[in-house]
Protein backbone atom coordinates (compact mmCIF):
# COMPACT_ATOMS: atom_id res chain seq x y z
CA UNK A 1 0.00 0.00 0.00
CA UNK A 2 1.17 3.52 -0.77
CA UNK A 3 0.08 6.84 0.64
CA UNK A 4 0.15 10.09 -1.34
CA UNK A 5 1.61 13.33 -0.02
CA UNK A 6 2.25 16.76 -1.53
CA UNK A 7 5.21 19.12 -1.00
CA UNK A 8 5.78 22.68 -2.19
CA UNK A 9 8.75 22.62 -4.52
CA UNK A 10 10.86 25.34 -6.10
CA UNK A 11 8.84 28.51 -6.73
CA UNK A 12 5.77 27.05 -5.00
CA UNK A 13 5.14 24.34 -7.62
CA UNK A 14 3.26 21.56 -5.82
CA UNK A 15 4.97 18.18 -6.14
CA UNK A 16 2.98 14.95 -5.68
CA UNK A 17 4.61 11.81 -4.31
CA UNK A 18 3.73 8.38 -2.93
CA UNK A 19 5.23 6.77 0.14
CA UNK A 20 5.57 3.00 0.52
CA UNK A 21 6.52 1.57 3.90
CA UNK A 22 7.43 3.13 7.25
CA UNK A 23 7.74 6.96 7.08
CA UNK A 24 10.37 6.80 9.80
CA UNK A 25 12.65 4.42 7.87
CA UNK A 26 15.60 5.40 5.69
CA UNK A 27 14.34 6.44 2.26
CA UNK A 28 14.96 5.38 -1.31
CA UNK A 29 13.63 8.14 -3.58
CA UNK A 30 12.66 7.20 -7.14
CA UNK A 31 12.72 9.87 -9.88
CA UNK A 32 11.16 9.01 -13.24
CA UNK A 33 12.20 9.93 -16.75
CA UNK A 34 10.71 12.59 -19.02
CA UNK A 35 7.11 11.83 -19.97
CA UNK A 36 6.68 9.24 -17.22
CA UNK A 37 5.04 9.45 -13.81
CA UNK A 38 5.74 8.09 -10.35
CA UNK A 39 3.50 5.10 -11.18
CA UNK A 40 6.31 3.64 -13.33
CA UNK A 41 8.16 2.72 -10.12
CA UNK A 42 5.27 0.99 -8.32
CA UNK A 43 6.57 -2.57 -8.29
CA UNK A 44 10.19 -1.62 -7.60
CA UNK A 45 9.14 0.69 -4.76
CA UNK A 46 7.00 -2.05 -3.21
CA UNK A 47 9.96 -4.47 -3.37
CA UNK A 48 12.24 -1.94 -1.64
CA UNK A 49 9.64 -1.24 1.05
CA UNK A 50 9.31 -4.97 1.74
CA UNK A 51 13.01 -4.94 2.64
CA UNK A 52 12.40 -2.34 5.36
CA UNK A 53 13.19 0.86 3.48
CA UNK A 54 10.78 3.74 2.98
CA UNK A 55 10.28 4.06 -0.77
CA UNK A 56 9.19 7.43 -2.16
CA UNK A 57 8.11 7.87 -5.77
CA UNK A 58 7.82 11.40 -7.13
CA UNK A 59 5.96 13.06 -10.00
CA UNK A 60 8.40 15.59 -11.42
CA UNK A 61 7.07 19.09 -12.11
CA UNK A 62 4.96 19.18 -15.26
CA UNK A 63 4.24 15.44 -15.00
CA UNK A 64 1.53 13.28 -13.47
CA UNK A 65 -0.27 14.91 -10.56
CA UNK A 66 2.38 17.53 -9.87
CA UNK A 67 1.78 21.12 -10.96
CA UNK A 68 2.81 22.43 -14.33
CA UNK A 69 5.27 25.30 -13.92
CA UNK A 70 3.30 28.55 -14.32
CA UNK A 71 6.36 30.34 -15.72
CA UNK A 72 7.61 27.51 -17.94
CA UNK A 73 10.56 26.64 -15.69
CA UNK A 74 11.77 23.17 -16.65
CA UNK A 75 15.46 23.59 -15.94
CA UNK A 76 17.05 20.45 -14.54
CA UNK A 77 18.25 22.59 -11.62
CA UNK A 78 14.61 23.42 -10.84
CA UNK A 79 13.66 19.74 -10.90
CA UNK A 80 16.55 19.22 -8.47
CA UNK A 81 15.34 22.03 -6.19
CA UNK A 82 11.89 20.40 -6.07
CA UNK A 83 13.44 17.12 -4.97
CA UNK A 84 15.57 18.88 -2.36
CA UNK A 85 12.33 20.21 -0.84
CA UNK A 86 10.93 16.67 -0.65
CA UNK A 87 14.14 15.32 0.87
CA UNK A 88 13.88 17.93 3.63
CA UNK A 89 10.76 16.09 4.85
CA UNK A 90 12.50 12.67 4.95
CA UNK A 91 15.11 11.06 7.22
CA UNK A 92 18.61 12.32 6.43
CA UNK A 93 20.72 11.08 3.52
CA UNK A 94 18.32 9.05 1.38
CA UNK A 95 19.28 7.00 -1.66
CA UNK A 96 18.44 8.59 -5.03
CA UNK A 97 17.32 6.35 -7.90
CA UNK A 98 16.90 8.36 -11.10
CA UNK A 99 15.96 7.22 -14.59
CA UNK A 100 16.90 9.38 -17.57
CA UNK A 101 15.69 12.90 -16.61
CA UNK A 102 15.48 11.72 -13.01
CA UNK A 103 19.10 10.59 -13.20
CA UNK A 104 20.26 13.95 -14.56
CA UNK A 105 18.29 15.59 -11.75
CA UNK A 106 20.05 13.34 -9.23
CA UNK A 107 23.44 14.34 -10.65
CA UNK A 108 22.82 18.07 -10.22
CA UNK A 109 21.12 17.67 -6.85
CA UNK A 110 23.77 15.48 -5.19
CA UNK A 111 26.78 16.85 -7.08
CA UNK A 112 26.07 20.57 -7.26
CA UNK A 113 22.99 21.93 -5.48
CA UNK A 114 23.25 19.98 -2.22
CA UNK A 115 26.46 17.98 -1.99
CA UNK A 116 26.33 15.28 0.66
CA UNK A 117 22.54 15.08 0.62
CA UNK A 118 22.46 11.47 -0.68
CA UNK A 119 23.85 8.28 0.81
CA UNK A 120 24.02 6.62 -2.62
CA UNK A 121 22.97 7.34 -6.21
CA UNK A 122 21.59 4.91 -8.79
CA UNK A 123 21.56 6.12 -12.40
CA UNK A 124 19.07 4.18 -14.51
CA UNK A 125 20.02 4.14 -18.19
CA UNK A 126 21.52 7.60 -18.21
CA UNK A 127 25.03 9.05 -18.49
CA UNK A 128 26.03 12.67 -19.17
CA UNK A 129 27.18 11.89 -22.71
CA UNK A 130 24.10 10.04 -23.94
CA UNK A 131 23.65 8.83 -27.51
CA UNK A 132 22.05 11.68 -29.51
CA UNK A 133 20.15 9.35 -31.87
CA UNK A 134 18.51 7.62 -28.90
CA UNK A 135 17.65 10.98 -27.34
CA UNK A 136 16.11 12.14 -30.62
CA UNK A 137 14.00 8.97 -30.86
CA UNK A 138 12.62 9.52 -27.36
CA UNK A 139 11.91 13.18 -28.10
CA UNK A 140 10.09 12.25 -31.32
CA UNK A 141 7.97 9.71 -29.44
CA UNK A 142 6.99 12.26 -26.79
CA UNK A 143 6.21 14.96 -29.37
CA UNK A 144 4.13 12.70 -31.64
CA UNK A 145 0.37 12.96 -30.95
CA UNK A 146 1.05 15.48 -28.17
CA UNK A 147 -1.32 18.05 -29.64
CA UNK A 148 -3.97 15.93 -31.35
CA UNK A 149 -4.06 13.15 -28.76
CA UNK A 150 -5.49 9.66 -29.24
CA UNK A 151 -8.94 8.39 -30.09
CA UNK A 152 -8.60 5.30 -27.86
CA UNK A 153 -6.32 3.50 -25.45
CA UNK A 154 -5.71 0.94 -28.21
CA UNK A 155 -4.07 3.68 -30.27
CA UNK A 156 -1.82 4.49 -27.32
CA UNK A 157 -0.89 0.83 -26.84
CA UNK A 158 -0.08 0.48 -30.55
CA UNK A 159 2.23 3.50 -30.43
CA UNK A 160 4.03 2.25 -27.32
CA UNK A 161 4.41 -1.23 -28.85
CA UNK A 162 6.03 0.28 -31.94
CA UNK A 163 8.40 2.31 -29.75
CA UNK A 164 9.22 -0.63 -27.44
CA UNK A 165 9.03 -3.73 -29.68
CA UNK A 166 10.86 -5.87 -27.11
CA UNK A 167 8.08 -5.36 -24.54
CA UNK A 168 4.83 -7.36 -24.92
CA UNK A 169 1.80 -5.26 -25.74
CA UNK A 170 -0.37 -5.16 -22.58
CA UNK A 171 -3.57 -7.16 -22.67
CA UNK A 172 -5.10 -4.90 -19.98
CA UNK A 173 -4.96 -1.28 -21.10
CA UNK A 174 -6.20 0.26 -17.84
CA UNK A 175 -2.62 0.81 -16.65
CA UNK A 176 -2.11 3.32 -19.48
CA UNK A 177 -4.58 5.69 -17.84
CA UNK A 178 -1.97 6.79 -15.29
CA UNK A 179 0.02 8.50 -18.08
CA UNK A 180 -3.00 9.99 -19.84
CA UNK A 181 -5.88 12.34 -19.23
CA UNK A 182 -9.19 12.36 -21.09
CA UNK A 183 -10.51 15.62 -22.52
CA UNK A 184 -13.75 15.35 -24.46
CA UNK A 185 -13.60 12.16 -26.49
CA UNK A 186 -9.78 11.99 -26.76
CA UNK A 187 -6.82 10.93 -24.61
CA UNK A 188 -3.75 13.13 -24.11
CA UNK A 189 -0.35 12.54 -22.55
CA UNK A 190 -0.36 13.92 -19.02
CA UNK A 191 2.61 16.25 -19.12
CA UNK A 192 3.05 19.93 -19.83
CA UNK A 193 3.60 20.36 -23.60
CA UNK A 194 6.05 23.20 -22.86
CA UNK A 195 8.44 20.63 -21.44
CA UNK A 196 8.91 18.96 -24.83
CA UNK A 197 7.84 21.40 -27.58
CA UNK A 198 10.55 24.01 -27.07
CA UNK A 199 8.18 26.75 -25.89
CA UNK A 200 9.22 26.72 -22.22
CA UNK A 201 10.76 30.00 -21.07
CA UNK A 202 13.37 27.99 -19.14
CA UNK A 203 13.90 24.65 -20.93
CA UNK A 204 16.07 21.82 -19.54
CA UNK A 205 19.19 23.01 -21.35
CA UNK A 206 21.48 21.30 -18.81
CA UNK A 207 20.84 17.95 -20.49
CA UNK A 208 23.26 19.05 -23.24
CA UNK A 209 25.90 20.45 -20.85
CA UNK A 210 28.04 17.33 -20.58
CA UNK A 211 30.92 19.15 -18.86
CA UNK A 212 28.62 20.34 -16.07
CA UNK A 213 27.06 16.91 -15.66
CA UNK A 214 30.43 15.15 -15.64
CA UNK A 215 31.61 17.62 -12.99
CA UNK A 216 28.54 16.83 -10.89
CA UNK A 217 29.22 13.08 -11.10
CA UNK A 218 32.86 13.69 -10.14
CA UNK A 219 31.75 15.73 -7.13
CA UNK A 220 29.40 12.98 -5.95
CA UNK A 221 32.16 10.41 -6.14
CA UNK A 222 34.71 12.76 -4.56
CA UNK A 223 32.33 13.01 -1.60
CA UNK A 224 32.56 9.24 -1.21
CA UNK A 225 28.97 8.60 -2.30
CA UNK A 226 28.56 5.15 -3.90
CA UNK A 227 27.07 5.12 -7.40
CA UNK A 228 25.54 2.42 -9.57
CA UNK A 229 24.80 2.63 -13.29
CA UNK A 230 21.99 0.31 -14.38
CA UNK A 231 21.83 0.00 -18.16
CA UNK A 232 19.15 -1.64 -20.26
CA UNK A 233 21.05 -4.07 -22.46
CA UNK A 234 19.11 -3.07 -25.60
CA UNK A 235 19.02 0.65 -24.76
CA UNK A 236 19.62 3.07 -27.62
CA UNK A 237 20.15 6.03 -25.26
CA UNK A 238 23.10 4.52 -23.38
CA UNK A 239 24.96 2.27 -25.82
CA UNK A 240 27.49 -0.16 -24.40
CA UNK A 241 30.22 2.09 -25.80
CA UNK A 242 28.80 5.13 -23.98
CA UNK A 243 28.53 3.12 -20.78
CA UNK A 244 32.11 1.88 -21.12
CA UNK A 245 33.39 5.41 -21.67
CA UNK A 246 31.54 6.60 -18.55
CA UNK A 247 32.90 3.70 -16.48
CA UNK A 248 36.44 4.29 -17.73
CA UNK A 249 36.16 7.92 -16.65
CA UNK A 250 34.64 7.04 -13.27
CA UNK A 251 36.02 3.66 -12.30
CA UNK A 252 34.43 3.80 -8.82
CA UNK A 253 30.96 3.37 -10.34
CA UNK A 254 29.37 -0.07 -10.15
CA UNK A 255 27.68 -1.33 -13.31
CA UNK A 256 24.86 -3.72 -14.10
CA UNK A 257 23.63 -4.50 -17.63
CA UNK A 258 20.03 -5.72 -17.45
CA UNK A 259 19.30 -8.42 -20.00
CA UNK A 260 16.16 -7.96 -22.10
CA UNK A 261 15.62 -4.34 -21.00
CA UNK A 262 15.61 -1.18 -23.06
CA UNK A 263 15.66 2.42 -21.84
CA UNK A 264 12.66 1.80 -19.55
CA UNK A 265 14.62 -0.66 -17.43
CA UNK A 266 12.28 -0.88 -14.44
CA UNK A 267 9.25 -1.42 -16.65
CA UNK A 268 10.93 -3.93 -18.94
CA UNK A 269 12.57 -6.14 -16.28
CA UNK A 270 11.30 -5.04 -12.89
CA UNK A 271 12.41 -8.31 -11.26
CA UNK A 272 16.05 -7.89 -12.26
CA UNK A 273 15.98 -4.13 -11.65
CA UNK A 274 14.69 -4.34 -8.07
CA UNK A 275 17.21 -7.08 -7.25
CA UNK A 276 20.02 -4.97 -8.71
CA UNK A 277 19.13 -1.93 -6.60
CA UNK A 278 18.69 -3.93 -3.40
CA UNK A 279 21.94 -5.83 -3.97
CA UNK A 280 23.79 -2.54 -4.48
CA UNK A 281 22.33 -1.10 -1.26
CA UNK A 282 23.46 -4.20 0.62
CA UNK A 283 27.00 -3.95 -0.79
CA UNK A 284 27.68 -0.22 -0.74
CA UNK A 285 27.15 0.53 2.94
CA UNK A 286 24.45 3.14 2.33
CA UNK A 287 23.05 2.23 5.74
CA UNK A 288 20.60 -0.28 7.07
CA UNK A 289 16.95 0.71 6.66
N, C-alpha and C positions, 0 to 999 in steps of 0.2 A: 504494500500500500504506500502511496505517496501523498504528500500534503503540499498544496500550493502556498507560496508566499510571494509578496511583492516588495521590492526595495526601490527607493528613489536613486537613480543613477546620475551620471554626469549631466548637468544642466536641468535636472528635475525630470528626465525621461524615466518613466516607470518601467521597471524590469521585472518580468514574471519568472518564477523559478519553482521547481518541485523539490521536495526533500524526501528522501527514502531513508528509513532507519532512525536511530537515536539522535536527536538534535544536539546532544551534548558530546557526541563522539567526534573524533578527528574526521575531517571532511575530505572527500574526493569530489572536485568540482568539474563537471563535464561541460565543455563549450563546443557547440555545433559549428558546422561549416555554413558558408553562404547559401541562402535559400532553404536551409533546413530549420527545424525547430527542436526544442528540448525533448520532444517525444522520440527522436531518433536514438536516444540513449536509454530508453526504458529498460530493456532487458539487461544491459550491462550495468546500469545503476542498481537494479535489483540484486544482481549477483554480488556486487561490491558491498551492498548493505547487509546481505546475508553473512558476510565475513566480519561484520562488526563495525564497519565504517559507516559514517553518514555520507550518503551520496546526494549531491545537489546537481540538478540539471537546469540549465539556464536558457531562456529565450533571449538571444542577442537583440539589441535595439533594432527596430524595423522588421522584426521577425516574430512569428507566432503571436503570442498574447502580450508581448511587450509593446510599448508605445513606438510609433514612428517618430523620428526626430522632427520637431516642428520647424527647425531651421536647416534641415538637410545635412546634418552633421553625421557622416558615416566614416570619419577617420578611424583608423585602427586604434589610435591612441584614445579616442573617445569610447570605443568598445572596451578597451582596457580599463578606463576610469570607471565605467559601469560595473565591471567585475570587481574592481577594488572596493567599491561601495558594498557589494554583496559579501565579500570576504571579511569586511569589518564586522559583520553580524555573526560570523562563524568562529569556532575555536581557531587559535593561532596556527599559522603555517600549514594550510591545506595542501593537497596534491592537485595540480592542474592537469586536466586531460583535454587537449584541444585538437579538433579536427579541422584541417584546412584553415578557414578564416579564424576559427577558434584557436588553432595552433599559433597563428601569427599574433593574435591577441595575447596569448600566453607569453610569447617571446617578449613583447614590448612591456607587458605588465611586470613580469618577474625579472627582466633584464635591463629595464630602463626606468619605468614609472615608480616601481616599488620594489627595489632589490631586496632580497631576503624574505619576501612575503610568502614564498612557496617552499614546501619541504621537498618536492620533486615535481618534475614536468614530464608529461607524456605528449609527444607530437604525433598526431595520427595522420599519416600520409601528407605531410607537408614539410618542406625545407625552404630556406630563404630563396634559393635559386631554383625555383620550380620550372618544369618544362613548359615553355610558352604555348606549344600546340595543345597540350592538355588543358591549360588554363583557358585558352580560346574556345575549346569544345564545351567546357563547363559554362562559360559565359554565354555561348550561343544557345545552349539548352535552357538557361534561366531566362534569356531574353525572348525566346520563341513562345508565342501564345500569351505573353505577359499582358498585352493590351486587350486582345480579343477574347481570351479565356477559352474555356472548353464547354462543349455541349453536354458532356456526360463524364462520369468517372471512368468509363471504358476508354474514352479518348485519352485521359490522363495516363491510365495504365499502359496503353499502347505506346505512348511517347516515352515513358520511363523504361519500358522493355526494350525499345530501340536504343536508348542511351546506355542501358546496362544489360547487354545481351547475355552476360554470364549469370544474371540473377533470374530465377524463375518468375514468371508473371504471376502476381498474387491471384488466388482464386477468390478471396474475400477482399472486396475493394473498400470496405469501410475504413480501413486504416489510412487510406489516402486523405480522408477528410481532415486529418490533423494538419495537413500542409495546404489546405485549400479553404476558401470561403465562398459561399454561394450568394450571388447578387442577381436578382431576377431569376432567369432560367438558365444561368451559366455559372460555371465554376472558375475561380481565379486563384492563382498562387497567393499565399498569404504572407507576402513581404512587401515592403515599400518599393514601388517601382524606381524611385530616385536612387536606390542603392545600386541598381544594375544598369540603368539607362543613360548614365552620364550626366543627369540633370542635377544631381546633388550639389549644393553649394560647397560642401566639404566632402569630397569623395575619398575612398580609402586608398589614397595615393601611396601609402607606405608599403603596400604589397609589392611595389616595383623597386623599392629602395633596398636592394640586397645588401649593401654595405651596412646600413643601419640595422637590418635584421640579423646579419652575421655578428655585428658588435653586441647586440642584445643576447644572442646565444652564448657568445664568449663570456659576457658578464655573468650570466646564470651559472655557467660552469666554473668560472673563477671564484664564485661565491660558495663552491662546493655542493651545489644543488644537483642531485642525480637527474639524468635525463634519459629517456627512452624514445627512440623513433620506431613507430609501428608503420610498416609499409604494406599496402595491398599489392600482392605479387603481380597482378595484371593492371596496376595503376598506370594511367598515361599522364598523370600530373607529376608523380615522383618516379621517374624511370630508375632502373637499377643503377645506371651510370650516375644519375643525380644523387641517389642515396649514397653510393660509394664515395663520391666527391665530398659530400657532407661529412661522412664518417672519417674520411682521411684528414679533413680539416679539424674535426673535433673527435679525437680518438677516445675520449672519455664516455661518449654516448653509447648506450646499449642499443642493439638493433634486433628487430624481429620482422621477418618477411612472412606475411600471412597468406598461405596457399589458398587459391580460389577466390581471393578478395580483390576488388578494384578500389577505386578512390573512397567509396563509402564502406570502409573496412568493417565498422561495427554492424552495419546492416547486412553486409554480405556474409560474414562469418562471425556472428556474435559469440559463439562458443569459444573459438580460438582467441578472439579479441579479449574477452573478459579474463580468460586464463592468463593471457600475456600480461595484462595490466596487474592482476593480483600477484603473479609470480614476480614481477618487477618490484612491487611494493614490499614483498617478503624479502627480496635480496638486497634492496638498496638502503635499508635502514631509515626509511622515511618516518618510522615511528609506528608503534603498535596502535591499532584503533582503540 
